[in-house]
């Protein structure tokens, strides 16, 4: 089974630390194990360059330790690195419309919603506006892929999304959490012209929230 083959390769690298990055990373962070084997959150085998990426869960962190293999057939280890946690979603906010009014402006399903005056889920206060959110794939993935997949959903109701943009400040939010590592952030998203045009056709803006977390590498 393909997943088992990847897990065997991943387990060997975690044990042997043949790549310098693996060794440096595991000196300051621990990954999650299940029944004595590394926990792989996702295996990406659909990339255009055919590289296979295994995303490993890191204890007390949002980002992932990633191992890169040359292709599905050989699974030769190319290298190791970190991949940021990313959340990409469309949101619309209004201090005048309630959540049912916002939801009625589109035919698309929403993953999160709250109404003005509702108690905050993670705080002592109350929301001072209503909000709906639409997300495509919440798991680990390249952030540009997530933007494209979200657009695939939003384009199914172009008129509704434009109504939410016009009446409820609808926009696409991108939250990313990087490993602080060596004090530099790598992996900034690069959007091609086609994706930019797709955003423009829906009158959508992008808002980025970037965070760094984790531990610095040892000197």
C-alpha positions in Angstrom: 0.0 0.0 0.0 1.4 3.4 -1.0 0.7 5.1 2.3 2.5 2.3 4.2 5.5 2.6 1.9 5.7 6.4 2.6 5.4 5.8 6.4 8.3 3.3 6.3 10.4 5.9 4.5 9.4 8.6 6.9 10.1 6.5 9.9 13.5 5.6 8.7 14.4 9.3 8.1 13.2 10.3 11.6 15.3 7.5 13.1 18.4 8.0 11.0 18.3 11.8 10.4 20.2 11.6 7.1 19.2 15.1 6.1 20.8 18.0 8.0 17.4 19.8 8.3 15.8 16.8 9.9 18.5 16.6 12.6 18.5 20.3 13.3 14.7 20.4 13.5 14.4 17.4 15.8 16.9 19.0 18.2 14.4 21.7 19.1 11.0 20.1 18.3 9.2 16.8 18.7 6.9 15.3 16.2 3.7 13.4 17.1 4.0 9.6 17.2 1.1 7.1 17.1 1.9 3.5 18.2 5.6 4.3 17.9 5.4 5.6 14.3 5.4 9.2 13.1 1.9 10.7 12.6 1.5 11.7 8.9 -1.3 14.2 8.6 -1.3 14.1 4.8 0.6 12.8 1.8 0.4 15.0 -1.2 1.0 13.0 -4.4 -0.8 15.3 -6.8 1.7 18.0 -7.4 2.5 19.0 -11.0 6.2 18.4 -10.4 5.4 14.8 -9.2 7.2 15.4 -5.9 5.5 13.6 -3.0 5.2 15.6 0.2 4.6 13.9 3.6 3.3 16.4 6.2 4.2 15.4 9.8 2.4 16.7 12.9 4.6 18.7 15.3 3.9 18.7 19.0 2.6 22.1 20.3 2.8 23.7 16.9 0.6 24.5 14.0 3.2 24.1 11.2 4.4 20.8 9.8 7.7 19.0 9.4 7.7 18.0 5.7 9.7 15.3 3.9 10.0 15.5 0.1 10.3 12.4 -2.2 11.2 12.4 -5.9 8.1 10.6 -7.2 5.4 8.0 -6.4 7.4 5.2 -8.0 10.8 5.5 -6.4 10.2 7.5 -3.2 13.8 8.6 -3.0 14.1 11.2 -0.2 15.1 14.6 -1.7 15.1 16.7 1.4 13.3 17.9 4.5 11.8 21.3 5.6 8.8 22.9 7.2 5.5 23.8 5.7 3.3 26.5 7.2 -0.1 25.8 8.6 -2.5 27.7 6.3 -6.2 28.5 6.5 -7.8 30.1 3.4 -11.5 31.1 3.5 -14.0 33.6 2.2 -15.7 35.7 4.9 -18.4 38.4 4.9 -19.1 40.6 7.9 -22.0 43.0 8.7 -23.1 45.0 11.7 -26.5 45.5 10.1 -27.4 42.1 8.6 -27.9 39.0 10.7 -26.3 35.7 9.9 -29.5 34.4 8.1 -29.6 37.5 5.9 -25.9 37.0 5.0 -26.4 33.3 4.3 -29.4 34.1 2.1 -27.2 36.2 -0.3 -25.5 33.1 -1.6 -26.4 29.5 -2.5 -23.1 28.2 -1.1 -22.8 26.4 2.2 -21.0 28.0 5.0 -18.6 26.4 7.5 -18.8 29.0 10.3 -21.3 31.6 11.3 -22.3 33.9 14.1 -24.7 36.7 14.7 -24.1 40.2 16.2 -24.6 40.0 19.9 -23.7 36.3 20.2 -21.2 35.4 22.9 -17.7 34.8 21.6 -16.7 31.2 21.6 -13.1 31.8 22.7 -13.5 34.9 24.8 -15.6 36.7 27.4 -17.1 39.3 25.1 -19.9 39.4 22.5 -19.6 39.8 18.7 -20.4 43.3 17.5 -21.0 42.1 13.9 -22.5 39.1 12.1 -20.2 36.8 10.0 -20.2 33.8 7.6 -17.2 31.9 6.3 -16.7 29.5 3.4 -13.6 27.3 3.3 -12.4 24.7 0.8 -9.9 22.3 2.3 -8.9 22.8 5.9 -6.0 20.2 6.0 -2.3 20.7 5.1 -1.7 21.9 1.5 0.1 24.5 -0.5 -1.5 27.8 0.2 -1.8 28.7 -3.5 -3.6 25.4 -4.1 -6.0 26.3 -1.3 -6.8 29.7 -2.9 -7.5 28.0 -6.2 -9.7 25.4 -4.6 -11.6 28.1 -2.7 -12.1 30.0 -6.0 -13.5 26.7 -7.6 -16.2 26.8 -4.9 -16.9 30.6 -5.0 -17.2 30.6 -8.8 -20.3 28.3 -8.5 -22.2 31.3 -7.3 -20.5 34.4 -8.7 -23.5 36.7 -8.3 -24.0 35.7 -4.7 -20.3 36.3 -3.9 -20.4 39.7 -5.5 -23.5 40.6 -3.5 -21.6 39.7 -0.3 -18.6 41.7 -1.4 -20.8 44.7 -2.1 -23.0 44.5 1.0 -20.8 42.8 3.7 -17.2 43.5 2.9 -16.7 40.0 1.5 -13.0 39.0 1.0 -10.6 36.1 1.1 -8.6 35.7 4.3 -5.3 33.8 4.3 -3.9 32.9 7.8 -0.4 31.3 7.8 1.7 30.1 10.7 5.4 29.5 9.9 8.2 27.9 11.8 10.4 30.7 13.2 13.5 28.5 12.5 16.5 30.7 11.6 14.5 33.9 12.0 13.5 34.0 8.3 10.2 33.1 6.9 10.2 31.0 3.7 7.3 30.0 1.5 5.6 33.3 0.7 2.7 32.6 -1.8 3.1 33.5 -5.5 -0.1 34.0 -7.4 -0.1 33.6 -11.2 -1.9 36.0 -13.5 -4.8 33.5 -14.0 -5.5 33.3 -10.3 -5.3 37.1 -9.9 -7.8 37.5 -12.7 -10.1 35.0 -11.1 -10.1 37.0 -7.9 -10.6 40.2 -9.9 -13.7 38.8 -11.7 -15.3 38.2 -8.3 -14.2 41.7 -7.0 -12.3 39.9 -4.3 -9.4 41.2 -2.2 -6.9 39.1 -0.3 -6.0 39.7 3.3 -2.9 38.0 4.8 -2.3 37.3 8.5 1.2 35.9 8.9 2.6 34.5 12.2 5.8 32.8 13.3 5.9 30.3 16.1 8.0 27.5 17.4 11.7 27.4 18.5 14.8 28.8 16.9 17.4 26.3 15.6 20.4 25.9 17.9 23.4 28.0 17.0 
